[in-house]
């Protein structure tokens, strides 16, 4: 199985990542959640839910937004880690993160 992660910041500003099952085998959903927790705090993201509960989807969207497109343009380790941990956290074959519209589709 191949995991396909697309991070979109608008039209013609999409960044795609593909991971095989073996690429993800060394990681876990819990490791991914810890990474998103840390990045959420480090980037000083503000919860989008007024009740204070922050779901993993909210963390993924906020980390992408607060991390900024420049991290994906550079295509370095951070962006690859973001995509890899998204695949691990959500466990879906295809995930589209639309930062502009602030939603995730499968």
C-alpha angles and dihedrals in degrees: 000000000000122000113214117196120187121188113193127192094175141305113343090359100102128136119201130200130182127197129182121219089257091053088060099037094095093055135066138208089248091055088050092051091051091051092050091046090054095045091046089055096039092051090046092233117185118227113252091208112080090208090067097240110127117200122205090252090056090049092050092049094045095045089052092047098044093038088057137215092276090074090057094043089057089051093208133143097292094059092046091049090049091053094043093050090046089056091048095045096048100031094209128138094228127022125178115195110196104193094180093055091034096230142113124222131190 
